[in-house]
Amino acid sequence: MANSLLITGASQLLTLRGGGPRRGDSLSDLDLIEDGAALVRDGVIAAVGTRAQVEALPGTRGTEKLDLGGRVVLPGFVDSHTHLVHAASRVEEYQLKIQGASYEEIARKGGGILNSVKKMRAATADELKKRALAALQQFAAYGTTTIEAKSGYGLDVPSELKILKLHKELAAEQPLEIVSTFLGAHVVPEEFRKKADGAKRYIQLLEENLLPAVAEHQLAEFCDVFCDRGAFSVAESKRVLQAGRQWGLAPRMHAEQLSRTGAARLAILLRAASCDHLEQVNKNDIRALGKSDTVATLLPGCDFHLGLKKYAPARDLIDAGAIVALATDYNPGTSPTLSMPMILSLACTQLRMAPAEAITAATINGACALRRDKQVGSLEVGKQADMAVFDVADYREIPYYFGVNQCWMTIKRGCVIHAAKESRN
């Protein structure tokens, strides 16, 4: 007999049924069920409805039961942009930022991404793994069940492969789902900057050495590029992403963060899975994203941590019909948070998104950005039983209590992977 679990006692069950991606008005459609319940068989949702409807189904009598005590349930968060594996914080740069140094000024002094590269190359795989495992436990504690993880802090063949192999190991050894992305084109590493045609030579290394190895060992699904001032140009980014596609890696992009480069238009042209950041997009970019299937992933944690006043134009993107997603951008330099609830708070206060829109952007639309919307991101029959249970009376209280973790339980494929030690009961 199938391994079954009957979950009841949800005061509000946010199913987000109806598929993705969600655009415009549909971003607010949570398909909320009061006094909700779900039947799970072998880690997959077999039924969703009111408690009376689900309990009346044949085969539920004698099933193991989990009563959530009137709490709010939603799909587990899908965090579609993280830099999971890194060696250390960049706390030494934090005070410089507070004192007014810009992101680019810090980078010119050897800080920023290149600082993380030095630390990454010096770290052992065991040290990196231990740090990443601790982070994954924290992701789960905040209600996240699926994450994307990028390389990009190695920037040489052994270090990039070290990161990507760790993604694979971590995915096999702990419950969170990890979707791996190759970000070899994060910035040009120090040793190539000193050479004539350094960027060109580094791209050749990616094409001739790294991408074949990534494909051979099946270490990533996506290829990403940081297309911006101080990183890679549109032409260079196009070359890397086309090379990645030849090796079976779907494109995604860091786009229009520090300056408007045309990266978002390139992402649309290449039918990238997502283009992320988007603080500097213009009206034409917004219109084009509204007509495209490329997900516009917004990362307000980065703007918040850097103390920037300009956030991505979420309302304009939503009004244009773009597929808007939210993610943490967890990384040691510009967004050291693992909390999707905090990202929801920032989305509501800074991006002026309604709580329902923010939850949709952090679940089903995040799943679309990872091309996982048939498996995760909503609570409907046939999908993985991935749930986040919050100890609140109303789903809008999740972003309302900013900086406070109200996640009471996290369930991945029908198994409890996080449970709070204390509760209101």
C-alpha positions as CSV (number, residue, x, y, z in Angstrom):
1,M,0.0,0.0,0.0
2,A,1.2,3.5,-0.8
3,N,2.8,5.5,2.0
4,S,0.0,8.0,2.8
5,L,-0.4,11.2,4.9
6,L,-3.6,13.1,5.5
7,I,-2.8,16.8,6.3
8,T,-5.7,18.7,7.9
9,G,-6.3,21.8,10.1
10,A,-5.2,24.5,7.6
11,S,-7.1,27.6,8.3
12,Q,-6.0,28.9,4.9
13,L,-4.6,26.5,2.3
14,L,-3.1,28.5,-0.6
15,T,-3.0,26.0,-3.4
16,L,-2.2,28.3,-6.4
17,R,-3.8,25.7,-8.6
18,G,-4.3,26.4,-12.3
19,G,-0.7,26.3,-13.5
20,G,1.8,28.9,-14.4
21,P,3.2,31.2,-15.3
22,R,1.1,33.9,-13.6
23,R,0.9,37.3,-15.2
24,G,-1.1,40.5,-14.4
25,D,-4.3,40.0,-12.4
26,S,-3.7,36.2,-12.1
27,L,-0.7,37.0,-9.9
28,S,-3.2,37.7,-7.1
29,D,-5.1,34.4,-7.6
30,L,-4.0,32.1,-4.7
31,D,-7.0,29.7,-5.0
32,L,-7.3,29.8,-1.2
33,I,-9.3,27.1,0.6
34,E,-10.5,27.7,4.1
35,D,-10.3,24.7,6.5
36,G,-8.1,23.1,3.9
37,A,-6.7,19.6,3.7
38,A,-4.4,17.5,1.5
39,L,-3.9,13.8,0.9
40,V,-0.3,12.8,0.1
41,R,0.7,9.5,-1.3
42,D,4.4,8.6,-1.8
43,G,5.4,12.2,-1.6
44,V,3.0,13.4,-4.2
45,I,-0.3,15.2,-3.7
46,A,-3.3,12.9,-4.3
47,A,-6.1,15.3,-3.3
48,V,-6.6,18.9,-2.2
49,G,-9.8,20.5,-0.9
50,T,-11.7,21.3,2.2
51,R,-11.3,19.1,5.2
52,A,-14.7,17.5,4.7
53,Q,-14.0,16.8,1.0
54,V,-10.6,15.2,1.6
55,E,-11.6,13.2,4.6
56,A,-14.6,11.8,2.7
57,L,-12.4,10.2,0.1
58,P,-12.0,6.4,0.0
59,G,-8.8,5.1,1.5
60,T,-8.2,8.0,4.0
61,R,-9.4,6.0,7.1
62,G,-6.5,4.7,9.0
63,T,-4.1,7.0,7.1
64,E,-1.4,8.7,9.1
65,K,-2.7,12.2,10.1
66,L,-1.0,15.6,10.6
67,D,-3.2,18.3,12.1
68,L,-1.8,21.8,11.5
69,G,-3.9,23.4,14.2
70,G,-5.4,26.2,12.2
71,R,-2.2,27.5,10.6
72,V,-1.6,28.9,7.1
73,V,-0.2,26.5,4.4
74,L,1.3,27.5,1.1
75,P,3.5,25.8,-1.5
76,G,7.2,25.6,-0.4
77,F,9.1,28.6,-1.6
78,V,11.1,28.2,-4.9
79,D,14.2,30.4,-4.5
80,S,15.3,30.7,-8.1
81,H,18.5,32.7,-7.6
82,T,21.1,31.9,-5.0
83,H,24.9,31.6,-4.8
84,L,24.8,28.7,-2.3
85,V,28.4,27.6,-2.2
86,H,30.9,30.2,-1.0
87,A,33.7,30.2,1.5
88,A,33.0,33.1,3.8
89,S,31.1,36.3,4.4
90,R,32.4,39.7,3.1
91,V,31.6,41.4,6.3
92,E,34.8,43.5,6.0
93,E,33.2,45.3,3.0
94,Y,29.9,46.0,4.9
95,Q,31.2,49.0,6.8
96,L,32.8,50.4,3.6
97,K,29.3,50.3,2.0
98,I,27.8,52.0,5.1
99,Q,30.4,54.8,4.8
100,G,29.4,55.4,1.2
101,A,31.7,53.3,-0.9
102,S,29.9,52.0,-4.1
103,Y,29.8,48.4,-5.2
104,E,32.1,49.3,-8.1
105,E,34.6,51.2,-5.9
106,I,34.9,48.2,-3.6
107,A,35.4,45.9,-6.6
108,R,38.2,48.1,-8.0
109,K,40.1,47.7,-4.6
110,G,40.0,43.9,-4.9
111,G,36.8,43.5,-3.0
112,G,33.5,42.2,-4.3
113,I,33.3,39.0,-6.4
114,L,37.1,38.7,-6.7
115,N,37.4,38.7,-2.9
116,S,35.0,35.7,-2.8
117,V,37.0,34.1,-5.6
118,K,40.2,34.2,-3.5
119,K,38.5,32.7,-0.5
120,M,36.8,30.0,-2.6
121,R,40.0,28.9,-4.2
122,A,41.7,28.6,-0.8
123,A,38.9,26.6,0.8
124,T,38.6,22.8,0.8
125,A,35.5,21.0,-0.5
126,D,34.8,19.8,3.0
127,E,34.8,23.4,4.4
128,L,32.5,24.6,1.6
129,K,30.2,21.6,2.0
130,K,29.8,22.2,5.8
131,R,28.9,25.9,5.2
132,A,26.4,25.0,2.5
133,L,24.7,22.3,4.5
134,A,24.2,24.8,7.4
135,A,22.7,27.3,4.9
136,L,20.4,24.6,3.4
137,Q,19.0,23.9,6.9
138,Q,18.3,27.6,7.2
139,F,16.6,27.8,3.9
140,A,14.3,24.9,5.0
141,A,13.6,26.7,8.3
142,Y,12.2,29.7,6.4
143,G,9.9,27.6,4.2
144,T,12.0,27.1,1.1
145,T,11.9,23.6,-0.5
146,T,13.6,24.2,-3.9
147,I,16.6,26.4,-4.7
148,E,18.7,27.3,-7.7
149,A,22.4,27.3,-6.9
150,K,25.1,29.1,-9.1
151,S,28.8,28.6,-9.4
152,G,30.8,31.7,-10.2
153,Y,33.1,32.1,-7.2
154,G,35.8,29.8,-8.6
155,L,36.5,31.3,-12.1
156,D,39.1,28.6,-12.9
157,V,38.6,25.0,-14.0
158,P,39.2,23.2,-10.8
159,S,37.3,25.7,-8.5
160,E,34.3,26.0,-10.8
161,L,34.0,22.2,-11.0
162,K,34.5,21.9,-7.3
163,I,31.4,24.1,-6.7
164,L,29.3,22.3,-9.3
165,K,30.2,18.9,-8.0
166,L,29.2,20.0,-4.5
167,H,25.8,21.0,-5.9
168,K,25.4,17.5,-7.1
169,E,26.6,16.0,-3.8
170,L,24.4,18.2,-1.7
171,A,21.3,17.5,-3.8
172,A,21.8,13.8,-3.2
173,E,22.5,14.0,0.6
174,Q,19.9,16.4,1.9
175,P,16.2,17.0,1.2
176,L,16.0,20.3,-0.5
177,E,15.9,20.2,-4.3
178,I,18.9,22.0,-5.9
179,V,18.9,23.2,-9.5
180,S,22.5,23.8,-10.6
181,T,23.6,26.7,-12.8
182,F,27.0,27.3,-14.3
183,L,28.0,31.0,-13.8
184,G,31.6,30.8,-15.0
185,A,31.0,34.2,-16.6
186,H,30.6,36.1,-13.4
187,V,33.5,38.4,-13.8
188,V,36.9,38.2,-15.6
189,P,39.3,36.7,-13.0
190,E,42.4,38.6,-11.8
191,E,44.9,36.5,-13.7
192,F,43.2,37.3,-17.1
193,R,42.7,41.0,-16.4
194,K,46.4,41.5,-16.6
195,K,46.5,40.1,-20.2
196,A,45.7,41.8,-23.5
197,D,42.3,40.5,-24.6
198,G,41.8,39.0,-21.2
199,A,38.0,38.7,-21.4
200,K,38.3,37.0,-24.8
201,R,40.9,34.6,-23.5
202,Y,38.8,33.8,-20.5
203,I,35.7,33.1,-22.6
204,Q,37.9,30.7,-24.7
205,L,38.7,28.9,-21.5
206,L,34.9,28.6,-20.7
207,E,34.2,27.4,-24.2
208,E,37.1,24.9,-24.6
209,N,37.6,23.6,-21.1
210,L,34.8,24.4,-18.6
211,L,31.6,23.9,-20.6
212,P,32.6,20.5,-22.0
213,A,33.5,19.3,-18.5
214,V,30.2,20.6,-17.1
215,A,28.2,18.9,-19.8
216,E,30.2,15.6,-19.7
217,H,29.6,15.2,-15.9
218,Q,26.0,16.7,-16.1
219,L,26.9,19.3,-13.4
220,A,24.4,22.0,-14.4
221,E,21.1,22.6,-16.2
222,F,21.6,26.3,-16.9
223,C,24.3,28.7,-18.0
224,D,24.3,32.2,-16.5
225,V,26.2,35.4,-17.3
226,F,26.7,38.6,-15.3
227,C,26.1,41.2,-18.1
228,D,26.9,44.6,-16.7
229,R,29.4,47.4,-16.4
230,G,32.6,45.9,-15.0
231,A,31.6,42.3,-16.0
232,F,30.7,41.1,-19.5
233,S,29.3,43.0,-22.5
234,V,26.2,42.0,-24.4
235,A,28.3,40.6,-27.2
236,E,30.4,38.6,-24.8
237,S,27.4,37.4,-22.9
238,K,25.7,36.2,-26.1
239,R,28.8,34.2,-27.1
240,V,28.9,32.5,-23.7
241,L,25.2,31.7,-23.6
242,Q,25.2,30.4,-27.1
243,A,28.2,28.2,-26.3
244,G,26.4,26.9,-23.2
245,R,23.3,26.1,-25.3
246,Q,25.4,24.0,-27.6
247,W,26.4,21.9,-24.6
248,G,22.7,21.6,-23.5
249,L,22.6,24.3,-20.9
250,A,19.6,26.7,-21.0
251,P,20.4,30.4,-20.7
252,R,19.6,32.8,-17.8
253,M,21.1,36.2,-17.1
254,H,22.1,38.8,-14.5
255,A,20.6,41.8,-16.3
256,E,20.3,45.5,-15.9
257,Q,21.5,45.7,-12.3
258,L,24.1,48.4,-12.1
259,S,23.6,50.0,-15.6
260,R,21.3,49.5,-18.6
261,T,23.3,47.4,-21.1
262,G,20.6,45.7,-23.3
263,A,21.0,42.5,-21.3
264,A,17.2,42.0,-20.8
265,R,16.6,42.3,-24.6
266,L,19.4,39.7,-25.2
267,A,17.7,37.4,-22.6
268,I,14.4,37.7,-24.5
269,L,16.1,37.1,-27.9
270,L,17.8,34.0,-26.6
271,R,14.6,32.8,-24.9
272,A,16.4,32.7,-21.6
273,A,14.6,31.0,-18.7
274,S,15.0,34.2,-16.7
275,C,16.7,37.6,-16.5
276,D,17.4,38.7,-12.9
277,H,17.8,42.0,-11.1
278,L,16.3,44.5,-13.7
279,E,16.7,47.7,-11.6
280,Q,17.8,49.7,-14.7
281,V,15.2,48.5,-17.3
282,N,13.5,51.2,-19.4
283,K,9.9,51.3,-20.7
284,N,10.8,49.5,-23.9
285,D,12.5,46.7,-21.9
286,I,9.4,46.4,-19.7
287,R,7.1,46.2,-22.7
288,A,9.3,43.5,-24.3
289,L,9.4,41.4,-21.1
290,G,5.6,41.7,-20.9
291,K,5.3,39.9,-24.3
292,S,8.0,37.3,-23.6
293,D,8.2,34.0,-21.7
294,T,11.4,35.0,-20.0
295,V,10.8,35.3,-16.3
296,A,11.6,38.7,-14.7
297,T,13.2,37.7,-11.4
298,L,13.5,40.5,-8.9
299,L,16.0,40.5,-6.0
300,P,15.1,43.3,-3.6
301,G,17.3,41.9,-0.8
302,C,20.3,43.0,-2.9
303,D,19.1,46.6,-3.2
304,F,18.2,46.6,0.5
305,H,21.6,45.4,1.7
306,L,23.4,47.8,-0.6
307,G,21.3,50.7,0.7
308,L,20.1,51.6,-2.7
309,K,17.1,53.8,-3.2
310,K,16.2,52.3,-6.7
311,Y,14.4,49.0,-6.8
312,A,13.2,47.1,-9.8
313,P,9.9,48.5,-11.2
314,A,7.7,45.6,-10.2
315,R,4.4,47.4,-10.7
316,D,5.3,48.4,-14.2
317,L,6.4,44.9,-15.0
318,I,3.2,43.4,-13.6
319,D,1.1,45.9,-15.4
320,A,2.9,45.1,-18.7
321,G,2.1,41.4,-18.3
322,A,5.7,40.2,-17.4
323,I,6.2,36.9,-15.5
324,V,7.5,38.3,-12.2
325,A,9.3,36.1,-9.8
326,L,11.1,36.8,-6.5
327,A,14.3,35.3,-5.1
328,T,16.8,35.9,-2.3
329,D,20.0,36.3,-4.3
330,Y,21.7,34.6,-1.3
331,N,25.4,35.5,-1.6
332,P,28.2,36.8,0.7
333,G,28.5,40.3,-0.7
334,T,25.2,41.9,-1.7
335,S,22.4,39.8,-0.2
336,P,23.4,37.6,2.7
337,T,19.9,36.4,3.5
338,L,18.2,33.0,3.2
339,S,14.8,34.3,4.2
340,M,12.1,34.3,1.5
341,P,9.6,35.8,4.0
342,M,11.9,38.8,4.4
343,I,12.0,39.0,0.6
344,L,8.2,39.0,0.6
345,S,8.3,41.9,3.1
346,L,10.6,43.9,0.9
347,A,8.5,43.1,-2.2
348,C,5.5,44.5,-0.4
349,T,7.0,47.7,1.1
350,Q,9.6,48.6,-1.6
351,L,8.2,47.0,-4.8
352,R,4.6,47.8,-3.8
353,M,3.5,44.2,-4.5
354,A,0.4,42.9,-2.7
355,P,1.1,40.0,-0.4
356,A,-0.8,37.6,-2.8
357,E,1.3,38.8,-5.7
358,A,4.5,38.3,-3.7
359,I,3.6,34.8,-2.7
360,T,2.8,33.8,-6.3
361,A,6.1,35.3,-7.4
362,A,8.0,33.3,-4.8
363,T,6.3,30.0,-5.6
364,I,4.8,29.1,-9.0
365,N,6.6,31.9,-10.9
366,G,9.9,30.9,-9.3
367,A,9.2,27.4,-10.4
368,C,8.7,28.7,-13.9
369,A,12.0,30.4,-13.8
370,L,13.6,27.0,-13.0
371,R,11.4,25.2,-15.5
372,R,10.0,23.1,-12.6
373,D,6.4,24.4,-12.7
374,K,5.0,20.9,-13.6
375,Q,6.5,19.5,-10.4
376,V,6.6,22.3,-7.8
377,G,5.3,25.8,-7.0
378,S,1.6,24.9,-6.3
379,L,-0.4,22.4,-4.3
380,E,-2.3,20.3,-6.8
381,V,-2.8,16.7,-7.7
382,G,0.3,15.1,-9.2
383,K,2.8,17.6,-7.9
384,Q,5.3,17.1,-5.2
385,A,3.9,17.6,-1.7
386,D,6.2,20.6,-0.9
387,M,4.6,22.8,1.7
388,A,5.5,25.7,4.1
389,V,3.3,26.0,7.2
390,F,3.2,29.4,8.9
391,D,2.1,30.1,12.5
392,V,-0.1,33.0,11.5
393,A,-3.9,33.6,11.3
394,D,-3.8,35.2,7.8
395,Y,-1.3,34.7,4.9
396,R,-0.8,38.5,4.7
397,E,0.9,38.3,8.1
398,I,3.8,36.5,6.5
399,P,5.3,39.7,5.0
400,Y,3.7,41.8,7.7
401,Y,6.0,40.4,10.4
402,F,9.2,41.5,8.7
403,G,12.5,40.0,9.9
404,V,10.5,37.5,12.0
405,N,10.4,33.8,11.1
406,Q,6.9,32.5,11.5
407,C,7.6,29.3,9.6
408,W,6.3,26.5,11.8
409,M,6.9,23.5,9.6
410,T,8.4,22.7,6.2
411,I,7.5,19.6,4.2
412,K,9.4,18.3,1.2
413,R,7.9,15.4,-0.9
414,G,5.5,14.6,2.0
415,C,8.3,14.5,4.7
416,V,8.8,17.0,7.5
417,I,12.2,18.6,7.0
418,H,11.8,21.4,9.5
419,A,9.7,21.8,12.6
420,A,9.8,24.7,14.9
421,K,10.7,23.9,18.5
422,E,8.0,26.2,20.0
423,S,4.6,27.2,18.8
424,R,1.7,29.3,20.0
425,N,0.0,26.1,21.2
